[in-house]
């Protein structure tokens, strides 16, 4: 596994720990449907959070969250719809991004709730 893949997995682990600490139940990780993959599906109360995790070791030129393009959004929406349907859930679906930025020996996480809307 490449170093960037290992770092991405570490970022997902940090995001899962963050969500659990903040009262979310992890329903699924790396959920796949057709060409779509959702990093984390988590639930808190009647809200189902579809979470895209973006990890970086530096801040680059653009904010990490802006790297989620329309094609990725469309895939996330399709996968979320499938997950809700196949599990017959009656929940509000929210699309979030968690950014994980390596800063020295530690990490800085930011949880962007309602990062985008699907309509």
C-alpha distances in whole Angstrom, upper triangle without the diagonal:
4,7,8,6,7,10,11,10,13,15,15,16,19,20,21,22,25,26,27,29,30,32,29,28,25,26,22,19,17,20,20,23,23,21,21,18,20,18,20,24,26,30,33,36,37,34,31,28,26,23,21,18,18,16,17,17,21,23,23,26,26,26,23,24,26,23,23,25,28,26,23,26,28,25,25,28,28,26,28,31,29,28,32,33,32,32,36,35,38,36,36,33,31,28,27,24,23,22,20,20,19,23,23,22,22,22,24,24,26,27,29,30,32,30,31,33,33,36
4,5,5,6,9,10,11,13,14,16,17,19,20,21,23,25,26,27,29,31,32,30,29,26,27,24,20,18,21,21,24,24,22,21,19,20,18,21,25,27,31,33,37,37,34,31,28,26,23,20,18,16,14,14,14,18,20,20,23,23,23,20,22,24,20,22,24,26,25,22,25,27,24,25,28,28,26,28,31,30,29,33,35,33,34,37,37,39,37,36,33,31,28,26,23,22,20,18,18,17,21,21,20,21,20,22,23,25,26,27,30,31,28,30,33,32,36
4,5,5,6,9,10,10,12,14,15,16,18,20,21,22,24,26,27,29,31,29,29,26,27,24,20,19,22,23,26,26,24,23,20,21,18,21,25,26,30,32,36,37,34,31,28,25,22,20,17,15,12,12,11,14,17,18,21,21,21,18,21,22,20,21,24,27,25,23,26,28,25,25,29,29,27,29,32,32,30,33,36,35,35,38,37,39,37,36,33,31,27,25,22,20,18,16,15,14,17,17,17,17,17,19,20,22,24,26,28,30,27,29,32,32,36
4,5,5,6,9,10,10,12,14,15,16,18,20,21,22,24,26,27,29,27,27,24,25,22,18,17,20,20,23,24,21,20,17,18,16,18,22,24,28,30,34,34,31,28,25,22,19,16,13,12,9,9,9,12,15,15,18,18,18,15,17,19,16,17,20,23,22,19,22,24,22,22,26,26,24,26,29,29,28,31,33,32,33,36,34,37,34,33,30,27,24,22,19,17,15,13,13,13,16,17,17,17,16,17,18,20,21,23,25,27,24,25,29,29,32
4,5,5,6,9,10,11,12,14,15,17,19,20,21,23,24,26,27,25,25,21,22,19,15,13,17,17,20,21,18,17,15,16,13,16,20,22,26,28,32,32,29,26,23,21,18,15,13,12,10,11,12,15,18,18,21,20,20,16,18,20,17,17,20,23,21,18,21,23,20,20,24,24,22,24,27,26,25,28,30,29,30,33,32,34,32,31,28,26,23,21,18,17,15,14,15,15,18,19,19,18,17,19,18,20,21,22,25,26,24,25,28,28,31
4,5,5,6,9,10,11,12,14,15,17,18,20,21,23,25,26,24,24,21,22,19,16,15,18,19,23,24,22,20,17,17,14,17,20,22,26,28,32,32,30,27,24,22,19,16,13,13,11,12,12,16,18,19,22,22,21,18,20,22,19,20,23,26,24,21,24,26,23,22,26,27,24,25,29,28,26,29,32,31,31,34,33,35,33,32,29,27,24,22,19,17,16,13,14,13,17,17,16,16,15,17,17,20,21,23,25,27,25,27,30,30,34
4,5,5,6,9,10,11,12,14,15,16,18,20,21,23,25,23,23,20,22,20,16,15,19,20,24,25,22,21,18,17,14,16,20,21,25,27,30,31,28,26,23,21,17,15,11,10,7,8,8,12,15,16,19,19,18,15,17,19,17,18,21,24,23,20,22,25,23,22,25,26,24,25,29,28,27,29,32,31,31,34,32,34,32,31,28,26,23,20,17,14,13,10,10,10,13,14,14,13,12,14,14,17,18,20,23,25,23,25,28,28,32
4,5,5,6,9,10,10,12,14,15,16,18,20,21,23,21,21,18,19,17,13,12,16,17,20,21,19,17,14,13,10,13,17,18,22,24,28,28,25,22,19,17,14,11,8,8,6,8,10,13,15,16,19,18,17,13,14,17,14,15,18,21,20,17,19,21,19,18,22,23,20,21,25,25,23,26,28,28,28,31,29,31,28,28,24,22,19,17,14,12,11,9,11,11,15,17,16,15,13,14,13,15,16,18,20,22,20,22,24,25,28
4,5,5,6,9,10,11,12,14,15,17,18,20,21,19,19,16,17,15,11,10,14,16,20,21,19,17,14,13,10,12,15,17,21,23,26,27,25,22,19,17,14,12,10,10,9,12,13,16,18,20,23,22,20,16,17,20,18,18,21,23,22,19,20,23,20,19,22,23,20,21,25,24,22,25,27,26,26,29,28,30,28,27,24,22,20,18,15,13,13,11,13,13,17,18,17,16,14,15,14,17,17,19,21,23,21,23,26,26,30
4,5,5,6,9,10,11,12,14,15,17,19,20,19,19,16,19,17,13,14,17,19,23,25,23,21,17,16,12,13,17,18,21,23,27,28,25,23,20,18,15,14,10,11,9,11,11,15,17,19,22,21,20,16,17,20,19,19,23,25,25,21,23,25,23,21,25,26,23,23,27,27,24,27,30,29,28,31,29,31,29,28,25,23,21,18,16,13,12,9,11,11,14,15,14,12,10,13,12,15,16,19,21,23,22,24,27,28,32
4,5,5,6,9,10,10,12,14,15,17,19,17,18,15,18,16,13,13,16,19,22,24,22,19,16,14,10,12,15,16,19,21,24,26,23,20,17,16,12,11,7,7,6,8,10,13,14,17,20,18,16,13,14,17,16,16,20,22,22,18,20,23,21,19,22,24,21,21,25,25,23,25,28,28,27,30,28,29,27,26,23,20,18,15,12,9,8,6,8,9,13,15,14,12,9,10,9,12,13,15,17,20,18,21,24,25,28
4,5,5,6,9,10,10,12,14,15,17,14,15,12,14,12,9,10,13,16,19,21,20,17,13,11,7,8,12,13,16,18,22,23,20,17,14,13,10,9,6,8,8,12,14,17,17,19,22,21,18,14,15,18,16,16,19,22,21,17,18,21,19,16,20,21,18,18,22,22,20,22,25,24,23,26,24,26,24,23,20,18,16,13,11,9,10,8,12,13,16,18,17,15,12,13,11,13,13,15,16,19,17,20,22,23,27
4,5,5,6,9,10,11,12,14,16,14,14,12,14,13,10,12,15,18,21,24,23,20,16,14,10,10,13,13,17,18,22,24,21,19,16,16,13,13,10,12,11,14,15,18,20,22,25,23,21,18,18,21,20,20,23,25,25,21,22,25,22,20,23,24,21,21,24,24,21,23,27,26,24,27,25,27,25,25,22,20,19,16,14,11,12,10,13,13,16,18,16,14,12,13,12,14,14,17,18,21,20,23,25,26,30
4,6,5,6,9,10,11,12,15,14,15,13,16,15,13,15,18,21,24,26,25,22,18,16,12,12,14,14,17,18,22,23,21,19,16,16,13,13,10,11,10,13,14,16,17,20,23,22,19,16,16,20,19,19,23,25,25,22,22,25,23,21,24,25,23,22,26,26,23,25,28,28,26,29,27,28,25,25,22,20,18,15,13,10,10,8,10,11,14,16,14,11,9,10,8,11,12,15,17,20,19,22,25,26,30
4,5,5,6,9,10,11,13,11,12,11,14,13,11,13,15,18,21,24,23,19,16,13,10,9,11,11,14,15,19,20,17,15,12,12,9,10,7,10,10,13,15,17,18,20,23,21,18,15,14,18,17,17,20,23,23,19,19,22,20,17,20,22,20,19,22,23,20,22,25,25,24,26,23,25,22,21,18,16,14,11,10,7,8,8,11,13,15,18,17,14,11,10,8,9,9,12,13,16,15,18,21,22,26
4,5,5,6,9,10,11,9,9,7,11,10,9,12,14,17,21,24,23,20,16,13,10,8,10,9,12,13,17,19,16,14,12,12,10,11,10,13,13,16,18,21,21,24,26,24,21,18,17,21,20,19,23,24,24,21,20,23,21,18,20,22,19,18,22,22,19,20,24,23,21,24,21,23,20,20,18,16,15,13,12,10,12,11,15,16,19,21,19,16,14,14,11,13,11,14,15,18,18,20,22,23,27
4,6,5,6,9,10,10,10,10,13,14,13,15,18,21,24,27,27,23,20,17,13,11,13,12,14,14,18,20,18,17,15,16,13,15,13,15,15,17,19,21,22,25,28,26,23,20,19,23,23,22,26,28,28,24,24,27,25,22,24,26,23,22,25,25,22,23,27,26,24,27,24,25,23,22,21,19,18,16,15,12,13,12,15,16,18,20,18,14,12,13,11,13,12,16,17,20,20,23,25,26,30
4,6,5,6,9,9,11,11,15,15,14,17,19,22,25,28,27,24,20,17,14,12,13,11,13,13,17,19,17,16,13,15,12,14,12,14,14,17,18,20,20,23,26,24,20,18,17,21,21,21,24,26,27,23,23,26,24,21,23,25,23,21,25,25,22,23,27,27,25,27,24,25,22,21,19,17,16,13,12,9,11,11,14,15,17,19,18,14,11,11,8,10,9,13,13,17,17,20,23,25,28
4,5,5,6,5,8,8,11,13,12,15,17,20,23,26,25,22,19,15,13,10,10,8,9,9,13,15,13,12,10,12,10,12,12,15,15,19,21,23,22,25,27,25,21,19,17,21,21,20,23,25,25,22,21,24,22,19,20,23,20,18,21,22,19,20,23,23,21,23,20,21,18,17,16,14,14,11,12,10,12,13,16,18,20,22,21,18,15,14,11,11,9,12,12,15,16,19,21,22,26
4,5,5,5,6,7,11,13,13,16,18,22,24,28,27,24,21,17,15,12,12,9,10,10,13,16,14,14,12,14,13,16,15,18,18,21,23,25,25,28,31,28,25,22,21,25,25,24,27,28,29,25,24,27,25,21,23,25,22,20,23,24,20,21,24,24,21,23,20,21,19,19,18,17,17,15,15,13,16,16,19,20,22,24,22,19,17,16,14,15,13,16,15,18,19,22,24,25,29
4,6,7,10,11,15,16,17,20,21,25,28,31,30,27,24,20,18,15,15,12,13,12,15,18,16,16,15,17,15,18,16,19,19,22,23,25,25,28,31,28,25,23,22,26,26,25,29,30,31,27,26,29,28,24,26,28,25,23,26,27,24,24,28,27,25,27,24,24,21,21,20,19,19,16,17,14,16,16,18,20,21,23,21,17,16,15,13,14,13,16,16,19,20,23,25,27,30
4,6,9,11,15,17,17,20,21,25,27,31,30,26,23,20,18,14,14,11,11,9,12,15,13,14,13,15,14,17,16,19,19,22,24,25,25,28,30,28,24,22,20,24,25,24,27,28,29,26,24,27,26,23,24,26,24,22,25,26,23,22,26,26,24,25,22,22,19,18,18,16,17,14,15,13,16,16,19,21,22,24,23,19,17,16,13,13,11,14,13,16,18,21,23,25,28
4,7,10,13,15,17,20,21,24,26,30,30,26,23,20,18,14,13,10,9,6,9,12,12,12,12,15,15,18,18,21,22,25,27,29,28,31,33,30,27,25,23,26,27,25,28,29,30,27,25,27,26,23,23,26,23,21,23,24,21,20,24,24,21,22,19,19,16,17,17,16,17,15,17,15,18,19,22,24,25,28,26,23,20,19,16,16,13,16,14,17,19,22,23,25,28
4,6,9,12,13,16,17,20,23,26,26,23,20,16,15,11,10,6,5,5,8,11,9,9,9,12,12,15,15,19,20,24,26,28,27,30,32,29,25,23,21,24,25,23,26,26,27,23,22,24,23,19,20,22,20,17,20,21,17,17,21,21,18,19,16,17,14,14,14,13,14,13,15,14,17,18,21,23,25,28,26,23,20,19,16,15,13,15,13,15,17,20,21,22,25
4,6,9,11,15,15,19,21,25,25,22,19,15,14,10,9,5,5,6,9,11,11,10,10,12,13,16,16,20,21,25,27,29,29,32,34,31,28,25,23,26,26,24,27,27,27,24,23,24,23,19,20,22,19,16,19,19,15,15,19,18,15,17,15,16,14,15,14,14,16,15,16,16,19,20,23,25,27,30,28,25,22,22,18,18,16,18,16,18,20,22,22,23,26
4,6,8,11,12,15,18,21,22,19,15,12,11,7,6,4,6,9,12,13,12,10,9,10,11,13,14,18,19,23,25,27,28,30,32,29,26,23,21,25,24,22,25,25,25,21,21,22,20,17,18,19,16,14,17,17,14,14,18,17,15,17,15,17,15,16,14,14,15,14,15,14,17,18,22,23,26,28,27,24,21,21,18,18,15,17,16,18,19,21,22,22,25
4,7,10,10,13,15,19,20,17,14,11,11,8,5,5,7,10,12,13,12,9,10,10,11,14,15,19,21,25,28,30,30,32,34,31,28,25,23,26,25,22,25,25,24,21,20,21,19,16,17,17,14,12,15,14,10,11,14,13,11,14,12,14,13,15,13,14,15,15,16,16,20,21,24,26,29,31,30,27,24,24,21,21,18,19,17,18,20,21,21,21,24
4,7,6,10,13,16,17,14,11,9,8,6,5,7,10,13,16,16,14,11,11,10,10,12,14,17,19,23,26,28,28,30,32,29,27,23,22,24,23,20,23,23,22,18,18,19,17,14,16,16,12,11,14,13,10,12,15,13,12,15,14,17,15,17,14,15,15,15,16,16,19,19,23,25,28,30,29,26,23,23,20,20,18,19,18,19,20,21,21,20,24
4,6,9,12,16,15,13,9,7,6,5,6,9,12,15,18,19,17,13,12,10,10,11,11,14,16,20,22,25,25,27,29,27,24,21,19,22,20,18,21,22,20,17,17,19,16,13,16,16,12,12,16,15,12,15,17,16,15,18,17,20,18,19,16,16,15,14,14,14,16,17,20,22,25,27,26,23,21,21,18,19,17,18,18,19,19,20,21,21,24
4,6,10,13,12,10,6,5,5,6,8,11,15,18,21,21,19,15,13,11,10,10,11,13,15,19,22,24,24,25,28,25,23,20,19,21,19,16,19,20,18,14,16,17,13,11,15,14,11,12,15,14,12,15,17,16,16,19,19,22,20,20,17,17,15,15,14,15,16,17,20,22,25,28,27,24,22,22,19,20,18,19,19,20,19,20,21,20,24
4,7,10,11,8,5,5,7,7,8,11,14,18,20,20,17,14,13,10,11,11,13,16,18,22,25,27,27,28,30,27,25,22,20,22,20,17,19,19,17,14,15,15,12,10,12,12,8,9,12,10,8,12,14,12,13,16,16,19,18,18,15,16,14,15,16,16,19,20,23,25,29,31,30,28,25,25,22,22,20,20,19,19,19,19,20,18,22
4,7,7,6,4,7,9,11,11,15,18,21,24,22,20,16,16,12,13,13,15,17,20,23,26,28,28,29,30,28,26,23,21,22,20,17,18,18,16,13,14,14,10,10,12,10,7,10,12,10,9,13,14,13,14,17,18,21,20,20,17,18,16,17,17,19,21,22,25,27,31,33,32,30,27,27,24,24,22,22,22,21,21,20,20,18,22
4,6,5,6,9,12,13,13,17,19,23,24,23,21,17,17,13,15,15,17,20,22,25,29,31,30,30,32,29,28,24,23,23,21,18,18,17,15,13,14,12,9,9,11,8,6,9,10,7,8,12,12,11,14,16,17,20,19,20,17,18,17,18,19,21,23,25,28,30,33,36,36,33,30,30,27,26,24,24,23,22,21,20,20,17,20
4,6,8,11,14,16,17,20,23,26,28,26,24,20,20,16,18,17,19,21,24,26,30,31,31,31,32,29,28,25,24,24,21,19,18,17,14,13,14,12,9,11,12,9,8,12,12,10,12,15,15,14,17,19,20,23,23,23,20,21,19,21,21,23,25,26,29,31,35,38,37,35,32,32,29,29,27,26,25,24,23,21,21,18,21
4,7,10,13,16,17,20,23,27,29,27,24,21,20,16,17,15,17,18,21,23,27,28,28,27,28,26,25,22,21,21,18,15,15,14,11,10,12,11,7,10,12,10,9,13,14,12,14,17,17,17,19,22,22,25,24,23,20,20,18,19,19,21,22,24,27,29,32,35,35,33,30,30,27,27,25,24,24,23,21,20,20,18,20
4,7,10,12,13,17,20,23,25,24,21,17,16,12,13,11,14,16,19,21,25,26,26,26,27,24,23,20,18,19,16,13,13,13,10,8,10,9,5,6,9,8,6,9,11,10,11,15,16,15,17,20,20,22,21,20,17,17,14,16,16,18,19,21,24,26,30,33,33,30,27,27,24,23,21,20,20,19,18,17,17,15,18
4,6,9,10,14,17,21,23,22,19,16,14,10,10,9,11,13,16,19,22,24,24,24,26,23,22,18,17,18,16,13,14,14,12,9,11,11,8,7,10,10,7,10,12,12,11,14,16,16,17,19,19,22,20,20,16,16,13,14,14,15,17,18,21,23,27,30,29,27,24,24,21,21,19,19,19,18,17,17,18,16,19
4,6,7,11,14,17,20,19,16,12,10,7,7,6,9,12,15,18,21,23,23,24,25,22,20,17,15,17,15,12,14,15,13,10,10,12,9,6,9,10,7,8,11,11,10,13,15,15,15,18,17,19,17,17,13,13,10,11,11,12,15,16,20,22,25,28,28,25,22,21,18,18,16,16,15,15,14,15,16,15,18
4,7,10,14,17,20,20,17,13,11,8,6,5,6,10,12,15,19,21,21,22,24,21,19,16,14,17,15,13,15,17,16,12,13,15,12,10,13,14,11,11,15,15,13,15,18,18,18,20,19,21,19,18,15,14,12,11,10,10,12,13,17,19,22,25,24,22,19,18,15,16,14,15,15,16,15,16,18,17,21
4,6,10,13,16,16,14,10,8,6,5,7,8,12,14,17,20,23,22,24,26,23,21,17,16,18,17,15,18,19,18,14,14,16,14,11,13,15,12,11,14,14,12,14,17,17,16,18,16,18,16,16,13,12,11,10,10,10,13,14,18,20,23,26,25,22,19,18,15,15,13,14,13,15,14,16,17,17,21
4,7,10,13,13,10,7,6,5,6,9,11,15,17,21,24,26,25,27,29,26,23,20,18,20,20,17,19,20,19,16,15,16,14,11,12,13,10,9,12,12,9,10,14,14,12,15,13,15,12,13,10,10,10,10,11,12,15,17,21,23,26,29,28,25,22,21,17,17,14,15,13,14,15,16,16,16,20
4,7,10,11,8,6,5,7,8,11,12,16,18,22,25,27,26,28,30,27,24,21,19,22,22,19,22,22,22,19,17,19,17,14,15,17,14,11,14,15,12,12,16,16,14,16,13,14,12,12,10,10,11,10,12,12,16,17,21,23,26,29,28,24,21,20,17,16,13,14,12,14,15,17,17,18,21
4,6,7,6,4,6,9,10,14,16,19,22,25,28,30,29,31,33,30,26,24,21,24,24,22,24,24,24,21,19,21,20,16,16,18,16,13,15,16,13,12,15,16,13,14,11,12,9,10,9,10,12,12,14,15,19,20,24,26,29,31,30,27,24,22,19,18,14,15,13,14,16,18,18,18,21
4,6,5,7,8,11,13,16,18,21,23,27,29,31,30,32,33,30,27,25,22,25,26,23,26,26,27,24,22,23,23,19,19,21,19,16,18,19,16,15,18,19,16,17,13,13,10,10,11,11,13,13,16,16,19,21,24,27,29,32,30,27,24,22,19,18,14,15,13,14,17,19,19,20,23
4,6,8,10,14,16,20,21,25,27,30,33,34,33,36,37,33,30,28,25,28,29,26,28,28,29,26,24,25,25,21,20,22,21,17,18,20,17,15,18,19,16,16,12,11,9,10,11,12,15,16,19,19,23,25,28,30,32,35,34,30,28,26,22,21,17,18,15,16,19,20,20,21,23
4,7,10,13,16,19,21,25,27,31,34,35,34,36,37,33,30,28,25,27,28,25,27,26,27,25,22,23,23,19,18,20,19,15,16,18,15,12,15,17,14,13,9,8,5,6,9,10,14,15,19,20,23,26,29,32,34,37,36,32,29,28,24,22,18,18,15,15,18,19,18,18,20
4,6,10,12,16,18,21,24,27,30,31,30,32,33,29,26,24,21,24,24,21,23,23,24,21,18,20,20,16,15,17,16,12,14,16,14,12,15,17,14,14,10,9,6,5,6,7,10,11,15,16,20,22,26,29,31,34,33,30,26,25,21,19,15,15,11,11,14,15,15,15,18
4,6,9,13,16,19,22,25,29,30,29,31,31,28,25,23,20,22,22,19,21,21,21,18,16,17,17,13,12,14,13,9,11,13,10,9,13,14,12,13,9,9,6,6,5,6,8,10,13,15,18,21,24,27,30,33,32,29,25,24,20,18,15,14,11,11,14,14,14,14,17
4,6,10,12,15,18,22,25,26,25,27,28,24,21,19,16,19,19,16,18,18,19,16,14,16,15,11,11,14,12,9,12,14,12,11,15,16,15,16,13,13,10,8,6,5,6,6,9,11,15,17,21,24,26,29,29,25,22,20,16,15,11,11,8,9,11,12,12,13,16
4,7,10,13,16,20,23,25,23,25,26,23,20,17,14,17,16,13,15,15,16,12,11,12,11,8,9,11,9,7,10,12,10,11,14,15,14,16,14,15,12,11,7,6,5,6,8,10,14,16,20,23,26,29,29,25,22,20,17,15,12,11,10,10,10,11,12,12,15
4,6,10,13,16,20,21,20,22,23,20,17,14,12,14,14,11,14,15,16,12,11,14,12,9,11,14,12,10,14,15,13,14,18,18,18,19,17,18,15,14,11,8,6,5,5,7,10,12,16,19,22,25,25,22,18,17,13,12,9,9,9,10,9,11,13,14,17
4,7,10,13,17,18,17,19,20,17,14,11,9,12,11,8,12,13,13,10,10,13,11,8,11,14,12,12,15,16,15,17,20,20,20,22,20,21,19,17,14,11,8,6,5,6,8,11,14,17,20,23,23,21,17,16,13,12,10,10,11,11,10,11,13,14,18
4,6,10,13,15,15,16,18,16,13,10,9,12,11,10,13,16,16,12,13,16,15,12,15,17,15,15,19,20,18,20,23,23,23,25,23,24,22,20,17,14,11,9,6,5,6,7,11,13,17,20,20,17,13,13,10,10,9,10,12,14,12,14,17,18,21
4,7,10,12,11,13,15,12,10,7,7,10,8,9,12,15,16,12,14,17,16,14,17,19,18,18,22,23,21,23,26,27,26,29,27,28,25,23,20,17,14,11,7,6,5,6,8,11,14,18,18,16,12,12,10,10,11,11,14,15,12,15,18,19,22
4,7,9,10,11,14,13,11,8,10,12,11,12,16,19,19,16,17,21,19,18,21,23,21,21,25,26,24,26,29,29,29,32,30,31,28,26,23,20,17,14,11,8,6,5,6,8,11,14,15,13,10,10,9,11,12,14,17,18,16,18,22,23,26
4,5,7,8,12,11,10,7,11,13,11,13,17,20,21,18,20,23,22,21,24,26,24,25,28,29,28,30,33,33,33,35,33,34,31,30,26,23,20,17,13,11,8,6,5,6,9,12,13,12,10,10,11,12,15,16,19,21,18,20,24,25,28
4,7,9,12,13,12,11,14,16,15,17,20,24,24,22,23,27,26,24,28,30,28,28,32,33,31,33,36,36,36,39,36,38,35,33,30,27,24,20,17,14,11,8,6,5,7,9,11,10,9,10,12,14,17,19,22,24,21,24,27,29,32
4,6,9,10,10,9,13,14,14,17,20,23,24,22,24,27,26,25,28,31,29,30,33,34,33,35,38,38,38,40,38,39,36,34,31,27,24,21,17,15,11,10,7,7,8,10,13,12,11,11,13,14,17,18,22,24,21,23,27,29,32
4,6,7,7,7,11,12,12,15,18,21,23,20,22,25,25,24,27,29,28,29,32,33,32,34,37,38,37,39,37,38,34,32,29,25,22,19,16,14,10,10,7,9,9,12,15,14,12,11,12,13,16,16,20,22,18,21,25,27,29
4,6,7,8,12,11,11,15,17,20,22,20,22,25,25,24,27,29,29,29,32,34,33,35,38,38,39,41,39,39,36,34,30,27,24,21,17,17,13,13,11,12,13,15,18,18,16,15,16,16,19,19,22,23,20,22,25,27,29
4,7,9,12,11,11,15,16,20,21,20,21,25,25,25,27,30,30,30,33,35,34,36,39,40,40,42,39,40,37,34,31,27,24,22,18,18,15,16,13,15,16,18,21,21,19,17,18,17,20,19,23,23,20,21,25,26,28
4,6,8,7,8,11,13,16,18,17,18,21,22,22,24,26,27,27,30,31,31,32,35,36,37,38,36,36,33,30,27,24,20,18,15,15,13,14,13,15,16,19,22,21,18,16,16,15,17,16,19,20,16,17,21,23,25
4,6,6,7,10,13,16,18,16,17,20,21,20,22,25,25,25,28,29,29,30,33,34,34,36,33,34,30,27,24,21,18,15,12,12,9,11,10,14,15,18,21,19,16,13,13,12,13,12,16,16,13,15,19,21,23
4,5,6,8,11,15,16,14,15,18,19,17,20,22,22,22,25,27,26,27,30,31,31,33,31,31,28,26,22,19,16,13,9,9,7,9,9,12,14,17,19,17,14,12,11,10,12,11,15,16,12,14,18,20,22
4,5,6,9,12,14,12,12,16,16,15,17,20,19,19,22,24,23,24,27,29,29,30,28,28,25,22,19,16,12,10,7,8,7,10,11,15,17,20,22,19,16,14,12,10,10,8,11,12,8,10,14,16,19
4,5,7,10,13,11,11,15,16,15,17,20,20,20,23,25,25,26,29,30,30,32,30,30,27,24,21,17,14,12,10,12,10,13,14,17,19,23,25,22,19,17,15,13,14,11,14,14,10,11,14,16,18
4,6,10,11,9,11,14,14,14,16,19,19,19,22,24,24,25,28,29,30,31,29,30,27,25,21,18,15,13,10,12,11,13,14,17,19,22,24,22,19,17,16,15,15,13,16,16,12,12,16,17,19
4,7,8,6,7,10,11,10,13,15,15,16,18,20,20,22,24,25,26,28,26,27,24,21,18,15,11,11,9,11,11,14,16,19,22,25,26,24,20,19,17,15,14,12,14,13,10,10,12,13,16
4,6,5,6,9,10,11,12,14,16,17,19,20,21,23,24,26,27,28,27,28,25,23,19,17,13,14,12,15,15,18,19,22,25,28,30,28,24,22,20,18,18,15,17,15,12,10,12,12,14
4,5,5,6,9,10,10,12,14,15,16,18,20,21,23,24,26,27,25,26,24,21,18,16,13,14,14,17,18,21,23,26,28,32,33,31,27,25,23,21,20,17,17,15,12,10,11,10,11
4,5,5,6,9,10,11,13,14,16,17,19,20,21,23,25,26,25,26,24,22,19,17,14,16,15,18,19,22,23,26,29,33,34,32,28,27,24,23,21,19,19,17,15,13,13,12,13
4,5,5,6,9,10,11,12,14,15,16,18,20,21,22,24,23,24,22,20,17,15,12,13,12,15,16,18,20,23,26,30,31,28,25,24,21,20,18,16,17,15,13,11,12,11,14
4,5,5,6,9,10,10,12,14,15,16,18,20,21,22,21,22,19,17,14,12,9,11,11,14,16,19,21,25,27,31,32,29,25,24,21,19,17,14,14,12,10,8,9,7,10
4,5,5,6,9,10,11,12,14,16,17,18,20,21,20,21,20,18,14,14,11,14,15,18,19,22,25,28,31,34,35,33,29,27,24,22,20,18,17,15,13,11,10,8,10
4,5,5,6,9,10,11,12,14,15,17,18,20,19,21,19,18,15,14,12,14,14,17,19,21,24,27,30,33,34,31,28,27,24,22,20,19,18,16,15,13,13,10,13
4,5,5,6,9,10,10,12,14,15,16,18,17,18,16,15,11,11,8,10,11,14,17,19,22,25,28,31,32,29,25,24,21,19,17,15,15,13,12,11,11,9,12
4,6,5,6,9,10,11,12,14,16,16,15,16,14,13,10,10,8,12,13,17,19,22,25,28,31,35,35,32,28,27,23,21,19,17,15,13,13,10,9,6,10
4,6,5,6,9,10,11,12,14,15,15,17,16,15,12,13,12,15,17,20,22,25,28,31,34,37,37,34,31,30,26,25,22,20,19,16,16,14,13,10,12
4,5,5,6,9,10,10,12,14,14,16,15,15,12,13,12,14,15,18,20,23,26,29,32,35,35,32,29,28,24,23,21,19,18,17,17,15,14,12,15
4,5,5,6,8,10,11,12,11,13,11,11,8,9,9,12,14,17,20,22,26,29,32,35,35,32,28,27,23,22,19,17,16,14,15,13,13,10,14
4,6,5,6,9,10,10,10,12,11,11,9,11,12,15,18,20,23,26,29,32,35,38,38,35,32,30,27,25,22,20,18,16,17,15,13,11,13
4,6,5,6,8,10,11,13,13,14,12,14,14,17,19,22,25,27,30,33,36,39,39,36,33,32,28,27,24,23,21,19,20,18,17,14,16
4,5,5,6,8,8,11,11,13,11,13,13,16,18,20,23,25,29,31,34,37,37,34,30,30,26,25,22,21,19,18,19,18,17,15,18
4,6,5,6,5,8,8,10,9,12,13,16,19,21,24,27,30,33,36,39,38,35,32,31,27,26,22,21,19,17,19,18,17,15,17
4,5,5,7,9,11,13,12,15,16,20,22,24,28,30,34,36,39,42,42,39,35,34,31,29,26,25,22,21,22,21,19,16,18
4,6,8,11,13,15,14,17,18,21,23,25,28,30,34,36,39,42,41,38,35,35,31,30,27,26,24,23,24,23,22,19,21
4,5,9,11,14,13,16,18,20,23,24,28,29,33,35,39,41,40,37,34,33,30,29,26,25,23,22,24,23,22,20,22
4,7,9,12,13,17,19,21,24,26,30,32,35,38,41,44,43,40,36,35,32,30,27,26,23,22,24,23,22,20,21
4,6,9,10,13,16,18,22,23,27,29,33,36,38,41,40,37,34,33,29,27,24,23,20,19,22,21,19,18,20
4,7,9,13,16,19,22,24,28,30,34,37,39,42,41,38,35,33,29,28,24,23,20,18,21,21,19,18,19
4,6,9,13,15,19,21,24,27,30,33,36,39,38,35,31,30,26,24,20,19,16,15,18,17,16,15,17
4,7,10,13,16,19,22,25,29,32,34,37,37,33,30,28,24,22,18,17,13,11,15,14,12,13,14
4,7,10,13,16,19,22,26,29,31,35,35,31,28,26,22,19,16,14,11,9,12,11,10,10,12
4,6,10,13,16,19,23,26,28,32,32,28,25,22,19,16,12,11,7,6,8,8,8,9,12
4,7,10,13,17,20,23,26,29,29,26,22,20,17,14,11,9,7,5,6,6,7,8,12
4,7,10,13,16,20,22,25,26,22,19,16,13,10,7,6,5,5,5,7,10,12,15
4,6,10,13,16,19,22,23,19,16,14,10,8,6,5,7,8,6,9,12,14,17
4,7,10,13,15,19,19,16,12,10,7,6,5,6,8,11,9,12,16,17,21
4,6,10,12,16,17,14,10,8,6,5,7,8,11,14,11,14,18,20,23
4,7,9,13,13,10,7,6,5,7,9,11,14,17,15,18,22,23,27
4,6,10,11,9,6,5,6,9,12,14,17,20,17,20,24,26,29
4,6,7,6,5,6,9,12,15,17,21,23,21,24,28,29,33
4,6,5,5,7,10,13,16,19,22,25,23,26,30,32,35
4,6,8,10,13,16,20,22,26,29,27,30,33,35,39
4,7,10,14,17,20,23,26,29,28,31,34,36,40
4,7,10,14,17,20,23,26,24,28,31,33,37
4,6,10,13,16,19,22,21,24,27,29,33
4,7,10,13,16,19,18,21,25,27,30
4,7,10,13,16,15,18,22,24,27
4,6,9,13,11,15,18,21,24
4,6,10,9,13,16,18,21
4,6,5,9,12,15,18
4,5,8,11,13,16
4,5,7,10,12
4,7,10,13
4,7,9
4,6
4
